[in-house]
Amino acid sequence: MAATVVHAVVAIAYLADTLSHRRLASDVADPTLGPFTALGFVPVMLIGAWVSGYQHSTGQVIVIVGVLGTALLGAHLTGGWITSPGPLQRWHPGYFLPSVAGGLVAAQSLAKVGWHDAGLVAFGYGAVSWLVLGSILLVRLMTQPMLPAPLLPTMAIEIAPPVVASNAWFALNGGRSDVVVILLAGYGVFMTLVQVRLIPLYLRSTFGPGFWSFSFSYAALATTAITWLHLTSPTGKNGWAIIVVAALTLGYAALIARTAIAVARGKYFARIPLA
C-alpha cells in the first residue's frame, strides 16, 4: 500500500505541473510521453482495492473509476498509434503501460473487490495486449538504435508484464499455484536475469523521471516474489521476505530522495530532448 501511495503522490505532482503549464493534452498526444499518462489511473485502482477491505462499496466505486479511466485512455492512445503511425524507433517500454499494465492491474483490482468475471475480462485485455506490444517492443529494442538517454531506465518496465500478470492471476485464482502462474514465473525469472544484465547501463544513466519506471515494475516483482515464498515455504522464507521488502524500501527511499532534490532545484519536470 505504501508503494501505491507514493505512486499517487507522484501522479498528483505530475498532474499539478502539467495543468499549471496547460500541457496535459499535448502530453497525452506526445508519442514519447503519452503512454506514461496512463499511470495516473493505476494507483486509483489499487487504492480502490485496498479501500474495499474497509468500506467495500466505496472501494468498488473507486476501482470502477480507475478501470473506466484506464480503458478509455488506453483505447484513445492505441487508436492514436494506429491512425498516426510513426517510425519504430520512437517506441519504448512505456508503451506497455496503457493497455498491458492498465489491463492487468484492473484484473487484480476487480478480483479483489469481488468481480471475478470482470477481472477475467480485464486479464484478457491486458494479456493479449502484452503479446502484441511485447513483440513490437522487443523488435524495436533489438533491431533499432539504443533508446535516448532519458528513456534508458524505462527498460525496467520489461519485467512488469509477467509479474503484474502473476499478481493479477493470483488475485483471480485465490492465491494458488497453477499452470498459468508457473508459466508466467518462467518468463518472469528470465526477464529478471535480463534486468541484472542491464544494471551497468542503469548505473551510467543520468537521474530523471524515467527512473520511476523502477518503482511500479520492481514493486510488482517484489509482490510476486513474496507470494511465491509464501506458497513454496523454502528454508529461511522469512529471511528472504525481509530481504525483498528491505531492498524495495531502500529503492523507494533513494528514488524519493533523488526526486525531492531534483524538484527543489526545478529540474525534475524539465523538458529533456529525447533524440
Order of alpha helices (4+ residues) and beta strands (2+ residues): alpha-alpha-alpha-alpha-alpha-alpha-alpha-alpha-alpha-alpha-alpha
